[in-house]
Amino acid sequence: MYTHECPPLSLNLQADEVTCCMMCEAKFTLMKRKHHCRKCGKVMCAKCTRKRIPLPNQGFDNAVRVCDECVSARSNSRDSRQQSRQASRARGSATIPFSAS
């Protein structure tokens, strides 16, 4: 077992072995309960898993608890795809010749 109160994130631990939030390192107590991010599986406190989003690719059609990191990653991924589509459209419209018949 590890000697630190909060284990390093690289350890593959069972939920009952985790003693503190894997994001903010707040210690779990009877009042500060453990929650799992349904996207990444990390064990975190309620403050770090406030958001809820649907994850249809993982079988969650209704909104489920996810961590702030996964929400940010999803937003960044969505923004990147949107920017890529806009750039493709801009390139496409500039390279398509117009022919008047």
C-alpha positions in Angstrom: 0.0 0.0 0.0 1.1 3.6 -0.4 2.3 5.8 2.4 0.7 9.1 1.3 -2.8 10.0 2.4 -3.9 10.7 -1.2 -2.7 8.1 -3.6 -1.1 9.0 -6.9 -3.5 9.0 -9.9 -1.5 6.3 -11.7 -2.4 3.7 -9.1 -5.3 1.4 -10.1 -7.3 1.4 -6.9 -10.7 0.2 -5.9 -13.2 2.9 -4.8 -13.0 1.8 -1.2 -9.3 2.3 -1.2 -9.5 5.9 -2.3 -9.4 8.2 0.7 -9.5 11.6 -1.0 -10.7 13.3 -4.2 -8.5 12.5 -7.2 -8.9 16.1 -8.4 -8.8 18.5 -5.5 -7.4 16.0 -2.9 -10.2 16.8 -0.3 -10.4 14.0 2.2 -13.5 11.9 2.1 -15.6 11.8 5.3 -19.1 10.8 6.3 -20.2 14.2 5.1 -17.9 14.5 2.0 -18.9 11.5 0.0 -17.3 9.7 -2.9 -18.6 10.0 -6.5 -17.5 8.5 -9.7 -17.2 10.4 -13.0 -19.1 8.2 -15.4 -16.8 9.2 -18.3 -13.3 8.7 -16.8 -14.1 6.6 -13.7 -12.1 8.7 -11.3 -13.3 8.9 -7.7 -14.0 12.5 -6.7 -16.0 14.8 -4.3 -19.3 16.3 -5.2 -17.7 19.7 -5.9 -15.5 18.2 -8.6 -18.3 16.3 -10.2 -21.1 18.9 -10.3 -21.9 18.7 -14.0 -24.2 16.2 -15.7 -24.2 15.4 -19.4 -25.5 12.5 -21.4 -22.9 10.0 -22.6 -24.7 8.0 -25.3 -21.5 6.3 -26.6 -21.1 4.8 -23.1 -24.8 3.8 -22.8 -26.0 6.8 -20.8 -28.7 8.5 -22.8 -29.8 10.5 -19.7 -27.5 13.1 -18.1 -25.0 11.5 -15.6 -22.4 12.8 -13.2 -19.1 13.8 -14.8 -16.0 15.6 -13.6 -15.1 19.1 -14.6 -12.1 17.8 -16.6 -14.2 15.5 -18.8 -16.7 18.4 -19.4 -13.8 20.7 -20.4 -12.3 18.0 -22.6 -15.7 17.4 -24.3 -16.2 21.2 -24.8 -12.7 21.5 -26.3 -13.3 18.6 -28.6 -16.6 19.9 -29.7 -15.1 23.4 -30.3 -12.2 21.8 -32.3 -14.6 19.9 -34.5 -16.7 23.0 -35.1 -13.7 25.1 -36.0 -12.5 22.3 -38.4 -15.9 22.2 -40.1 -15.9 26.0 -40.4 -12.4 26.0 -41.9 -13.4 23.3 -44.4 -16.4 25.2 -45.5 -14.4 28.4 -45.9 -11.7 26.5 -47.9 -14.4 24.8 -49.9 -16.3 27.9 -50.8 -13.1 29.7 -51.8 -12.0 26.9 -54.1 -15.2 26.0 -55.8 -15.3 27.8 -59.1 -18.5 29.6 -60.1 -19.7 29.0 -63.6 -22.3 31.1 -65.1 -24.3 29.3 -67.8 
